[in-house]
């Protein structure tokens, strides 16, 4: 599709902040490749309830939901997919004839990325964060048989999530290097705060696997430092791509051109990294 017409339908990513998002880039490349009469935009949203009402009123086909709205959005939807209900968070909303349905593809997207590097069953896994992305990844990790401990800056949030999912938690100050896999599911280190790290570098170690959900920059300071310490590192770019492809196929009912979307994503992230 080369032009917007009165028939063109809209999908979008909603969040706050959202200026950093590369969702419009890769979705619109896929839309053009498949010659679809859609456009994908980005909206900075502070009022989630109003954004959901607007989706229904304006006939938007779908929302990708990002930080910090993945948990709050749940209460405004008509129906929640079984997996998203178990997670308690939504990263995707589909408008099916006025019925708004919530899904969550974060966990499966993350598992595809991690399992390409290491098996998960029985692995001591430290999960940093207790928000929407963390909940989805925790749900998926437990299904894979990982032994997960949650850490969060606000201890009561870590405790609450651990009780919901029947796993262990520890206070942030007690983070140590007794892990096989470390997952950062916070936004610390995301552009423009690229010199930030969620933990002290002394926690990083040789032989561990470190996965960062942050995909912009492509190599966060956490991943760069972990690699220097001898860890295997996994960028959030693949998780981002995996969940974006699942959303594309749900919204547009077409197979996502994954390799084309990956190429565009990596080229843009590499361009940004060189600045």
C-alpha positions, -999 to 999 in steps of 0.1 A, spaced: 0 0 0 15 34 -10 -12 58 0 -37 63 28 -74 63 17 -107 67 36 -108 29 38 -73 26 54 -75 10 89 -53 18 118 -33 -2 143 -10 14 168 13 10 198 3 28 230 25 35 259 44 62 278 70 69 267 65 57 231 88 79 211 116 52 212 93 25 198 103 7 165 70 -10 162 58 14 136 89 8 115 87 -30 113 49 -32 111 47 -7 83 74 -25 64 54 -57 67 22 -39 57 39 -25 25 54 -58 17 20 -76 18 2 -46 1 -23 -42 29 -46 -13 33 -35 -5 69 -12 19 87 5 14 120 11 45 143 24 53 178 5 71 205 17 84 238 -11 75 262 -16 87 298 -53 78 300 -57 41 292 -94 40 297 -99 68 272 -75 52 247 -95 19 248 -128 38 243 -113 56 214 -101 23 199 -137 11 198 -152 44 186 -126 50 158 -125 14 147 -88 8 152 -80 -28 144 -55 -34 171 -31 -20 198 3 -31 208 5 -22 245 38 -13 261 52 2 293 35 11 316 0 0 306 1 -38 303 -16 -45 336 -40 -16 337 -54 -22 302 -69 -55 313 -98 -40 332 -111 -21 302 -114 -51 278 -143 -73 269 -125 -106 268 -90 -118 279 -72 -148 262 -66 -177 287 -28 -171 287 -31 -134 292 -56 -140 320 -31 -163 338 -4 -137 333 -25 -108 345 -12 -85 318 -19 -78 281 5 -66 254 -19 -69 225 -55 -58 220 -76 -69 190 -108 -51 179 -130 -79 165 -161 -62 153 -163 -39 183 -153 -66 208 -119 -59 224 -99 -90 232 -66 -90 251 -36 -113 244 -1 -116 256 28 -126 233 57 -113 255 64 -147 273 65 -168 242 86 -142 224 111 -143 252 112 -181 254 120 -184 217 150 -161 223 163 -178 254 158 -214 244 179 -207 213 208 -203 237 201 -225 267 176 -250 280 155 -237 309 144 -268 329 158 -266 364 179 -235 357 183 -210 386 168 -179 370 168 -144 385 141 -122 371 144 -84 376 111 -66 376 75 -72 385 56 -53 358 36 -65 328 66 -79 308 80 -95 339 47 -113 346 46 -127 311 82 -139 312 77 -154 346 47 -173 335 66 -187 305 97 -195 325 77 -215 351 60 -235 323 95 -244 310 105 -257 344 129 -229 354 136 -223 391 128 -185 393 135 -159 419 120 -124 415 137 -92 425 120 -57 424 129 -23 436 96 -22 455 97 -54 476 60 -56 481 54 -59 443 79 -88 441 63 -105 470 28 -101 455 38 -115 421 57 -144 438 26 -154 457 4 -152 425 28 -175 406 40 -196 435 77 -189 432 104 -173 454 114 -136 457 142 -117 474 148 -81 483 166 -61 456 196 -55 479 202 -93 482 208 -99 445 239 -121 442 256 -142 415 240 -176 424 222 -179 391 224 -196 358 202 -172 339 196 -135 346 166 -117 330 162 -80 331 125 -73 326 127 -36 337 132 -6 314 165 4 329 190 9 302 165 18 275 172 47 252 178 76 260 192 64 294 217 40 277 244 42 304 221 29 331 223 -7 345 198 -23 367 224 -41 389 260 -37 399 285 -52 375 300 -74 403 268 -95 400 277 -105 365 298 -136 359 314 -159 334 293 -188 320 259 -173 329 232 -163 304 220 -127 305 189 -117 287 177 -81 285 142 -73 273 153 -38 263 159 -38 226 168 -1 221 198 1 222 206 -32 205 233 -39 231 225 -24 264 252 -15 290 240 -46 309 247 -69 280 279 -52 270 293 -55 306 280 -91 309 297 -101 277 330 -86 290 326 -107 321 322 -139 300 284 -143 300 264 -154 270 241 -125 262 207 -122 245 193 -89 231 157 -80 235 155 -74 198 145 -111 190 118 -111 217 105 -78 203 105 -92 168 88 -125 178 60 -108 196 56 -82 168 52 -110 142 25 -126 164 7 -93 166 10 -87 128 -6 -120 121 -34 -115 146 -42 -79 133 -38 -84 96 -45 -121 92 -14 -125 70 19 -143 76 44 -118 89 75 -113 66 97 -120 96 131 -119 78 123 -85 62 111 -71 95 142 -85 113 165 -69 87 148 -35 91 149 -37 129 185 -46 131 196 -20 106 178 7 125 192 -4 159 227 -6 145 223 29 130 211 42 163 240 25 182 266 42 159 253 77 168 
